[in-house]
Every structure is written in structure tokens, then in C-alpha cells.
Amino acid sequence: MKKKILKIVGIVLLLILVVLVAAPFVLEAKIGELIKNNVNNNVNATLDFSEANLSLIASFPNAEVSLANTTLITNAPFEGDTLFAAEVVSLKMGIGELFKGADDPIGIKNLTINGAKLHVKVNEEELANYDIGKDSGSTENETAASDGFTLDLQSYEITDSEVIYDDRAAAIHLVVSGIQHKGTGDLSATTSELDTHTEALVSFELDSTNYLNKNSVQLDALIGVDLTENKYSFLENEALVNQLPLVFDGFVKVNEENQEVDISFKTPSSDFKNFLAVIPAEYSKNIENVKTTGDFTVTGKFNGVVDETHIPKFDIKINSDNASFKYPDLPKSVRNVFIDVDIVNASGIVEDTYVTIDKLSFMIDEDKFNMVSKITDLMGNTKVDAHVDGTMNLANISKAYPVPADLKLKGILNADVTTAFDMASIEKQRYQNTKTSGMLKVADFEYSSPEIPNPVRISAVGMTFNPTTVSLNELNGTTGTTDFNAKGTINNLLGFMFNDEQVEGNFDLNSNTFALKDFMVADEVSNDGDGDGSDQKEEPVSSEEKIKIPSFLDANINVAANTVLYDNLELKNVKGNLRIKDEKAVLSNMTSSMFDGKVSFAGEVSTKNETPTFAMKLGLDKLEIGESFKAVELFKTLAPIAKILQGKLDSDIELSGNLTDDFSPDLLSLSGDLLANIFTREIDEQQTPVLAALDAKLDFIDLKQLNLDELKTKLSFKDGLVSVKPFTIKYKDIAISIDGGHTFDQKLNYKATMEVPAKYLGSEVNNLIAKIGEEELKDLTIPVTANIGGGYTSPQVTTDMTSGVKSLTNQLVEVQKQKLLNKGKDKAADLLKGVLSGNSKADSTKTDANTDKAKDILGGILGNKSKDSTKTKTDSVPKKEEDVVKEKAKDIIGGLFGNKKKKADTVKKDSVN
């Protein structure tokens, strides 16, 4: 019998085990659809997840459902927004819940959420994206809808999560990040106690003003839960805001139309360390060993109702009386600390909140700082009435308080300022409604930071505060090799301080030496070669220096500087106007001296985009050519050959393009035009391979004797290519026409065309002309073309012989023909003269013969048909002569362009000077 019982029990256990193993595979699809249907049928949103995993063994006798990559997407008016998302949502429930129908509520005993993000939004029309409950139209259906789930929670946990509350109607932005929260208790009971532990970082922004920035919050609280009255009470608790301890007492009661709040809190002790604990730890450092005297207390209470038009009334008091503190590793102490601050709302209307600072003062050595203020209508049109006065040695701040190590301050601050304004006037730029008066002076101020390349040293600053403006009476200082002296007027200091406006003003800036490099900052470049941030090294591999035009400036500046240093350039007597706005600098009426000449320029520079851009017009007046084209990279690129010229340059240049991080032009991005007048004294062809190559090819020209007086040229450039408009230079009485272009990497493509008089063509040509003996040959010219290619340092010069040979041949042959023709005319005339003289004594036979010969010659001259023998004899001479002339011309032209010449050929020596 016992064996049968044991056998039956074994079989039952085996069946249960089989069911526990097999059930998840059967029920996973069902439970996933069951959860989706229960949620989606009851909310105006869509719940989805990538997969649902069911486990019966690990959580037995409960079932655990794990939902991966869960999202809750809202419908209109926030259609497509993700209200909730989580990496994992785990639900524990009784196994029997798995077998309920689609319309039956599911009872949940445990809830775990990891990697969640809840993003609550309230738009300008005060509509909230969390208001997703469906309106069924009947009480019965509403009850059914609310029964999609029942919470029989025994415990819950939320890890690594974030809550964002973005209320645009109230201009509130709250972020609670890094949430680690858990609670235990029987929430299925009518009354119970919920034991909770919370850690998080809180950031809070109201009306664009940041009040909390990732401040650490901890709360251990035992909360009494009364589900009958929907009342939640603080039983035992302790909170830490940063390191400030607080304890709470009171309750929150949820009603159908509103919530009742009655909560009070206070610091459990009055130690002044409580004040240091309010300051974030990264600024206050370790406060355990700080020696303090005096007290610091925070007390507060909230009571009243919360509904659509009311908030709880509250009164928060912050007090300290004659306290002091001293850090053990710093030489000075902060003493005579008085704080009397009250934050109050006595009506429950949000706009009626106000802050009163009856006293805020402290001393370091004999330096004293005082402030009193009243801030009303805090949540509406905030109104400020404040007074600040005191004298402070700024260097003492770092000797008494642990400021960041890279922040170094020096100088004496003296201030006495009274101000009264409202935020609506500032937002609408009605600065005439504000009242500010007093003065601020700083002497021997010094500021160092990694954000600037050199310490800024201010010898004196003087400011006078007027009702609507601030007068900058003096600002004298240096940074690096730069000195500056500024005066002017600031029109909207309050708008800059409180309303994120740009600084508007008019200034006069004077400097003896202004070096652009003093305003270049180094940006660290990651060592991570693949860009994924995996490489961890303390030192950057390299750095880039960048210049940025300040985005907060909207200023008109009249500039005067004796010397401006830009890269390797030195500009003298710089004057003009600088308009800065929206990260753009517009220059106008700017003048300067450079390379013994004058420079005028106008244009703009912008650093608003990732790549800085510029557009500029330059006027150059009598600049030294050699110095300009050696020192300025742009000039060397546009006209590399110009550096061998000695003389003056006038030029108008229009150009635009990108700038590198150090404000040098990015040559490959440039486009523009250049018109230049060149007044040269001499050239040195040995300094440039191009002229040396030309000199070797053109034996008839001495490049040192080129006449470049009043040379004018125009060129345009774009996409790395320089195009030169045709221009003409002279060598004695030879006009040389040049056109073509080159690339920015100095690849040449030029053509020089000239008409060369015969007298420069050497002894062979001149001897030939002398033999011909015709006067008109003195003006004989031939066309010569030189093509220049290759690179600037390795040019390739080729010459075209074809047109020169043909021209010289044609001209010489034509002269020979005409000469022979003239000889034939003379002989014919003689014969005719004899025939017509009527000499009767002559032999009649001889006379007839002479008459026939004259007729033949005359007929040949006049183009009549002649005897074959006569034609052959007459034509044979010019044909032979023409062949001789052609061959001679080829030899001569070939010699001109560097071919082998006879020893007797001395081209340059025989040239006519």
C-alpha cells in the first residue's frame, strides 16, 4: 500500500514538474497578448514590447512574466510620443492569473522596472500626455476599465531610471535621473506601512533659470498607507539634499477633486556644516573636517490644497547667526556669516510667491560683502529690488574656500550697486522701466583658466551704473603680448544677466600691440583612434587652436591699434570700425600700413558654423612687391613669380572662402578677383626657374631688360585655379602678350606671344637682308610663341617654329620675287627705248630680233602667253631662289630657339642696341 502511495505521489510530482516546464512554452504567447489587451483596452495609447518571457520554476509558486523593450506610445494630441519606455519590466503573479480570460483583471504581487524613462509633457494649452485614460461614458464601464489590473503588491523596485517633467505652460523643467528606488509592504491591505529607499539626482529649471543641477537626493522613509481615505503619512524618515539632512512630518491625502497637503520639515541639527552641505560636493569638497562656529537652520511647512488653481501655502526659513567656517588645509577663514532668508507663499496662488533676503553678509580678513533683496511675484512677472556693497580681495576667496584648482582670481573688487527691475520689462527690452545706480571698480584683477591661452590681467576697471545703461569708464589690461584700453556704454546689462540676451554696446578700443594668437584656444582631440571613446589616456595626442567670435556680443567697436600681429604679418596704424553680432564680425573703413604701403579693407568674418567663413575687399596702395609676395601666403599662391619683382604694387582684391581654425584662408576654398598695377625697378630672373627656362629658350631676349613700367594685370581664382587675363609687357620694341593660368599647387599653363623684329634675329638673318638690300626689310618681324607648362620649380618651356618659319620664308621670297620682277621691267624698258628710238642705221635683222625679245619680256610682265623657252628660263630663277630662302629661314628660326647653330652665329652680340 505504501509503495502504491509513493508511486502515485511520484507520478503526481513528475506531472507537476512536466507542467511547470512545458507551461511557459504554451502560455507565453497567451500571457503577452493578455497583458497588451488589458492595457490597450483601457488607455488612449499603445503598449508594446519585443518579447514576453514566462517563468514558473524560478518564482514558484508564483509566475513571473518578463517584458523586454517595453514602450507606451501616446495618441493625439501627443501622437507618436513615448510616454514610457523600459529595458525590462517584470511582473510576478499567482499562477492562476495566467488562466484568466481577456476581460478579467490580473492581480500583480511584485513589480520590477529596469532602465526606464518616463517623459511627462504638458503643452502650452495645459494638456498633459499622461492623461491617457479612456472616457467610456458610463460609470459601469469606468469601473470595469479601471480593473484591467489589480495591485496586490508586496514589493516593487525601480533601478537605473529617469523621470522628466516638462511643463511648458508653467515653464518648469524637472529631471530626476539615476533613480534607485524600492519599497516593501502589503498594499493589498486597507492599511499598511510601506518601507521605501530612494536615491536620485535632481535638476530643476524654472523660467529658464537653473536652480538645481544634478543635486544628490536620498530619502529613507516609512510611509503609512490608508487606502480607505487615500492618505499617505510620513512615519519615520530622513532625507539628504546634497549633504544637508532633513526630516519630514505630515501627510498627503488624495481626494476626488484635489489633494490635501500638510507637511513640515527641518534640519535635525543646527550645525553650520548644514550650510556647506547645501552646496554640491564638487564645490564644497569634504566638509567632515571643516571647523565651524555658529548655527545654520532650515525649517519649512506646506499646507493647503492642490488643484487646478492652487498650490499649498508654504513658508521656508533659512537662518544663520554670526557663523564661521575654516577648511583645515586653507590659510584663511570666512567669518561673521549672517543669513536671513524667507521664501513665502501665503495665499496658495502661485504668482504670490516671494523671497526676502533681509541679510546676507560675510567677511574674509577685513573684507566685507553685504546683500539685501526682495524678490516678489516669483512665479509670475518677477520683480527684484536689491542692494549690493562691499570690498573684496579676490585672491582671498581661494585662500578661504576650495574653488576649482584651475580657477585663479586676483584683484581688488569695490562695489556699491542698487537695482530695481521686473522681468517683463527686461524680456520686452523696456530698459527705461528699470532703475540701476552705483559703481563698480576692479583693480589689479587677474583671471586664469584653461579656456583662455594666457592669463587676463586687468589693471583697472571702472563702471558707473545709470538707470538704463552702464558706462564703462575705463578698462585697461593685458593678455599675452596684447594690451588694450576700452571705454564705452553697455545698453542691456540686465538683459544679458537675466534674459540670455547678447551684450549690446558701443565701445572705443585702443591698443599698442594686438596679437591675434593671444585669443586662440586649444581644443583637445581624443586619442581614441576609432572614435568610440574606448581608449583611455590622460594626455591628448594633439590639439587644435581655434578662434571663436563671442556669441554673446552685439557690439559696435571703433578700433585703433599701433601694431596688429597676425600670423607672420605686422600691420601698423590699424584703424576702423568693427561690428560684432551673431558670431559675425563686419569690418568697415579699416585702414593700415604694411610693407611701406597702405592697406584698406572691408568685409566680414563669421564663426557661427563649424567652418569659419569670410568675404573681404582689399585695397593695396604702393606696397613693396618683394616683401608682400614673400610674407603673405595668399599672394605667393596667386602670383608666385611676383616675388622676384622689385618695386611697388597697387591692387584691388575681392575674395571669399573658408578659414582654418587659426583664421588663415583655406586656399582651396578661395574664389575672387585681383586687379593689380605694378611699378617695378628691376627683376632677378635667377630667383625663379620659370624665367631661367625662358631665358635659355629665347636667345634674342635679355630678361633683365624687360620693361615692366605700369604693368597692369587682372586675374581670377576659384576651386584652386588662377586664371590670368591677357596682359602685355615690353622688351625694347617687342610687345609680349601673356595669358593662361596656374593651379594653387603651382602647375603652370601659360602662353607668351610676341612679334620679333628681324634685327634681333642674329647675323645670318641680317647678312641675308643686307644681301637682298631692300629698305623695307628693316621692319621685317616674325611671330614667336612660347608655351610654359610643368611646375613652378620645374617648368617645361616649348616653342612653336612653324608660324615663324612660314612668315619669314614668305616675306623673304616675296621680296626676292619683287626684286627679280623689277629687274625684268628695267630690261624691257631699255629694249623698248631702243626700238622706239628710231635708229635707222641699225641692222634690220638685229632690230627685228630685239623687237621680238622685248615683246616676249613685256608679254611676260603683263601676263601674256610666252614661248616655252622664255618661260622656263624666266621661272627657273625664282624657284631656285625660293628653295634657298626656305632652307635658310628654317636654319635661322631653329637657331633662335636653342637648336644647334654655327659658330659664327652670335645672336645677342649682333643685336641692334
KAPE-V480257 format. One record per residue. SS is DSSP state (hx for helix, st for strand, lp for the rest). Layout:
BEGIN
SS
SS
END
This chain:
BEGIN
lp
hx
hx
hx
hx
hx
hx
hx
hx
hx
hx
hx
hx
hx
hx
hx
hx
hx
hx
hx
hx
hx
hx
hx
hx
hx
hx
hx
hx
hx
hx
hx
hx
hx
hx
hx
hx
hx
hx
hx
lp
lp
st
lp
st
st
st
st
lp
lp
st
st
st
st
st
lp
lp
lp
lp
lp
lp
st
st
st
st
st
st
st
st
st
st
st
st
st
lp
lp
lp
lp
lp
lp
lp
st
st
st
st
st
st
st
st
st
st
st
st
st
hx
hx
hx
hx
hx
lp
lp
lp
lp
lp
lp
st
st
st
st
st
st
st
st
st
st
st
st
st
st
st
st
st
lp
lp
lp
lp
lp
st
lp
lp
lp
lp
st
lp
lp
lp
lp
lp
hx
hx
hx
hx
hx
hx
hx
hx
lp
lp
st
st
st
st
st
st
st
st
st
st
st
st
st
st
st
st
st
st
st
lp
lp
lp
lp
st
st
st
st
st
st
st
st
st
st
st
st
st
lp
lp
lp
lp
lp
lp
st
st
st
st
st
st
st
st
st
st
st
st
st
st
st
st
lp
lp
st
st
st
st
st
st
st
st
st
st
st
st
st
st
st
st
st
st
lp
lp
lp
lp
st
st
st
st
st
st
st
st
st
st
st
lp
lp
st
st
st
st
st
st
st
st
st
st
st
lp
lp
lp
lp
st
st
st
st
st
st
st
st
lp
lp
lp
lp
st
lp
hx
hx
hx
hx
hx
hx
lp
lp
hx
hx
hx
hx
lp
lp
lp
lp
lp
lp
st
st
st
lp
st
lp
st
st
st
st
st
st
st
st
st
st
lp
lp
lp
lp
lp
lp
st
st
st
st
st
st
st
st
st
st
st
st
st
st
lp
lp
lp
lp
lp
lp
lp
st
st
st
st
st
st
st
st
st
st
st
st
lp
lp
lp
lp
hx
hx
hx
lp
st
st
st
st
st
st
st
st
st
st
st
lp
lp
st
st
st
st
st
st
st
st
st
st
lp
lp
lp
lp
lp
lp
st
st
st
st
st
st
st
st
st
st
st
lp
hx
hx
hx
hx
hx
hx
lp
lp
lp
lp
lp
lp
lp
st
st
st
st
st
st
st
st
st
st
st
st
st
st
st
hx
hx
hx
hx
hx
lp
lp
lp
hx
hx
hx
lp
st
st
st
st
st
st
st
st
st
st
st
st
st
st
lp
lp
lp
lp
lp
lp
lp
st
st
st
st
st
st
st
st
st
st
lp
lp
lp
lp
st
st
st
st
st
st
st
st
st
st
lp
lp
st
st
st
st
st
st
st
st
st
lp
lp
hx
hx
hx
hx
hx
hx
lp
lp
lp
lp
st
st
st
st
st
st
st
st
st
st
st
st
st
hx
hx
hx
hx
lp
st
st
st
st
st
lp
lp
lp
lp
lp
lp
lp
lp
lp
lp
lp
lp
lp
lp
lp
lp
st
st
st
st
st
lp
lp
lp
lp
lp
lp
st
st
st
st
st
st
st
st
st
st
st
st
st
st
lp
lp
st
st
st
st
st
st
st
st
st
st
st
st
st
lp
lp
st
st
st
st
st
st
st
st
st
st
st
lp
lp
st
st
st
st
st
st
st
st
st
st
lp
lp
lp
lp
lp
lp
st
st
st
st
st
st
st
st
st
st
st
st
hx
hx
hx
hx
hx
hx
hx
lp
hx
hx
hx
hx
hx
hx
lp
hx
hx
hx
hx
hx
st
st
st
st
st
st
st
st
st
st
st
st
st
st
st
lp
lp
lp
lp
lp
st
lp
hx
hx
hx
lp
st
st
st
st
st
st
st
st
st
st
st
st
st
lp
hx
hx
hx
lp
hx
hx
hx
hx
hx
hx
hx
hx
hx
lp
lp
lp
lp
lp
hx
hx
hx
lp
st
lp
lp
lp
st
st
st
st
st
st
st
st
lp
lp
st
st
st
st
st
st
st
st
st
st
st
lp
lp
st
st
st
st
st
st
st
st
st
st
lp
lp
lp
st
st
st
st
st
st
st
st
st
st
st
hx
hx
hx
lp
lp
hx
hx
hx
hx
hx
hx
hx
hx
hx
hx
lp
lp
hx
hx
hx
hx
hx
lp
st
st
st
st
st
st
st
st
st
st
st
lp
lp
lp
st
st
st
st
st
st
lp
hx
hx
hx
hx
hx
hx
hx
hx
hx
hx
hx
hx
hx
hx
hx
hx
hx
hx
hx
hx
hx
hx
hx
hx
hx
hx
hx
hx
hx
hx
hx
hx
hx
hx
hx
lp
lp
lp
lp
lp
lp
lp
hx
hx
hx
hx
hx
hx
hx
hx
hx
hx
hx
hx
hx
hx
hx
hx
hx
hx
hx
lp
lp
lp
lp
lp
hx
hx
hx
hx
hx
hx
hx
hx
hx
hx
hx
hx
hx
hx
hx
hx
hx
hx
hx
hx
hx
hx
hx
hx
hx
hx
hx
hx
hx
lp
lp
lp
lp
lp
lp
lp
lp
lp
lp
lp
lp
lp
lp
lp
lp
lp
END
